[in-house]
């Protein structure tokens, strides 16, 4: 199963959505207060879009297919039970409000969860 997850993660990295590519330009290279992010990272049977392992912070870039998606709710609940915080941003928000989104992420990263 682990090998399958790694192959799937690599596939997703090669086939990122436009919103994921755009957001990754701002997350890679420790650009936000020196915090390292990984993209398309496997956790259990899931693959998350972006993650900061130090703060256990997951970022998901969502298109319309995620609106009221029950699988996403179940997935997020499982990830939260593992100690992760899941943040979801709509693709249009990534493109139209990147500065606001990045400021929100800075605050989240600098204020660790209890």
C-alpha positions as a printed NumPy array, in Angstrom:
array([[  0.   ,   0.   ,   0.   ],
       [  2.814,   2.426,   0.872],
       [  4.431,   1.984,  -2.553],
       [  1.069,   2.629,  -4.214],
       [  0.608,   5.85 ,  -2.206],
       [  4.082,   7.106,  -3.154],
       [  3.461,   6.418,  -6.855],
       [  0.106,   8.198,  -6.643],
       [  1.741,  11.172,  -4.892],
       [  4.34 ,  11.442,  -7.652],
       [  1.584,  11.264, -10.261],
       [ -0.304,  14.096,  -8.532],
       [  2.864,  16.227,  -8.359],
       [  3.366,  15.842, -12.105],
       [ -0.298,  16.629, -12.785],
       [ -0.991,  19.461, -10.353],
       [ -3.95 ,  21.745, -10.931],
       [ -3.316,  25.36 , -11.901],
       [ -4.322,  26.481,  -8.402],
       [ -1.914,  23.977,  -6.791],
       [  0.941,  25.152,  -9.047],
       [  0.206,  28.775,  -8.228],
       [  0.02 ,  28.206,  -4.473],
       [  3.17 ,  26.054,  -4.515],
       [  5.143,  29.036,  -5.869],
       [  4.484,  30.707,  -2.503],
       [  4.857,  27.69 ,  -0.22 ],
       [  8.047,  26.105,  -1.535],
       [ 11.503,  27.047,  -0.386],
       [ 10.491,  27.987,   3.163],
       [  9.087,  31.328,   1.981],
       [  6.575,  31.655,   4.823],
       [  8.535,  32.429,   7.994],
       [ 10.984,  29.605,   7.221],
       [  8.358,  26.834,   7.441],
       [  8.863,  23.892,   5.115],
       [  5.959,  22.553,   3.094],
       [  5.69 ,  19.328,   1.141],
       [  3.258,  18.808,  -1.689],
       [  1.13 ,  15.79 ,  -2.513],
       [  2.219,  14.069,   0.685],
       [  0.745,  10.667,   1.658],
       [ -0.774,  10.254,   5.128],
       [ -2.35 ,   6.877,   5.764],
       [ -4.511,   6.057,   2.765],
       [ -4.841,   9.725,   1.792],
       [ -2.682,  12.187,  -0.123],
       [ -2.853,  15.824,   0.96 ],
       [ -2.134,  18.753,  -1.351],
       [  0.317,  20.55 ,   0.965],
       [  1.558,  19.908,   4.48 ],
       [  3.805,  21.464,   7.065],
       [  4.838,  18.503,   9.21 ],
       [  6.247,  20.636,  12.03 ],
       [  2.854,  22.26 ,  12.745],
       [  0.808,  19.336,  11.354],
       [ -0.939,  21.847,   9.091],
       [ -2.567,  20.592,   5.882],
       [ -3.647,  22.884,   3.05 ],
       [ -6.095,  21.71 ,   0.414],
       [ -6.718,  23.588,  -2.838],
       [-10.299,  22.817,  -3.809],
       [-12.231,  23.133,  -7.028],
       [-15.984,  22.879,  -7.389],
       [-15.975,  19.073,  -7.121],
       [-15.289,  19.472,  -3.397],
       [-18.462,  21.443,  -2.655],
       [-20.429,  19.49 ,  -0.021],
       [-18.311,  16.392,  -0.659],
       [-19.025,  13.759,   2.016],
       [-15.751,  11.917,   1.306],
       [-13.827,  15.113,   2.083],
       [-15.66 ,  15.482,   5.399],
       [-14.821,  11.903,   6.37 ],
       [-11.201,  12.359,   5.243],
       [-10.802,  15.633,   7.156],
       [-12.274,  14.064,  10.288],
       [ -9.799,  11.171,  10.088],
       [ -6.854,  13.547,   9.521],
       [ -7.953,  15.702,  12.473],
       [ -8.163,  12.596,  14.664],
       [ -4.502,  11.991,  13.745],
       [ -3.655,  15.465,  15.083],
       [ -3.616,  17.432,  11.825],
       [ -5.341,  20.73 ,  11.159],
       [ -6.933,  20.873,   7.694],
       [ -7.425,  24.179,   5.899],
       [ -9.369,  24.241,   2.636],
       [ -9.154,  27.107,   0.156],
       [-11.203,  27.435,  -3.002],
       [ -9.209,  27.691,  -6.217],
       [-10.672,  31.123,  -7.013],
       [ -9.558,  32.369,  -3.571],
       [ -6.012,  31.212,  -4.309],
       [ -5.979,  33.213,  -7.544],
       [ -7.793,  36.338,  -6.34 ],
       [ -6.641,  36.699,  -2.725],
       [ -3.21 ,  35.112,  -2.478],
       [ -1.842,  37.839,  -0.179],
       [ -4.719,  37.459,   2.271],
       [ -4.394,  33.686,   2.162],
       [ -0.65 ,  33.854,   2.827],
       [ -1.158,  36.231,   5.755],
       [ -3.746,  33.833,   7.207],
       [ -1.236,  30.984,   6.844],
       [  1.506,  33.026,   8.54 ],
       [ -0.767,  33.584,  11.525],
       [ -1.681,  29.88 ,  11.697],
       [  1.953,  28.813,  11.504],
       [  3.142,  31.299,  14.105],
       [  0.324,  30.399,  16.513],
       [  0.63 ,  26.644,  17.029],
       [ -2.427,  24.63 ,  18.002],
       [ -2.629,  23.436,  21.629]])
